[in-house]
């Protein structure tokens, strides 16, 4: 798995776009994983969210933020 911040998103999600823009404006390095384009990572995402199908999800080391501003 990549090091640093990981941002799970899906195509067309306004909350995902807002979080991507926020991280970019703050010049925070992150790896984006779009579950619409990579459905094989959905089981990994569901483990992080305890079964909830919601994005954006931000993973920063051991800290997981699930849809912090909505999703």
HELIX and SHEET records of a PDB file:
HELIX    1   1 UNK A   14  UNK A   25  1                                  12    
HELIX    2   2 UNK A   39  UNK A   41  5                                   3    
HELIX    3   3 UNK A   42  UNK A   48  1                                   7    
SHEET    1   A 4 UNK A  30  UNK A  34  0                                        
SHEET    2   A 4 UNK A   5  UNK A   9  1                                        
SHEET    3   A 4 UNK A  57  UNK A  60 -1                                        
SHEET    4   A 4 UNK A  63  UNK A  66 -1                                        
END                                                                             
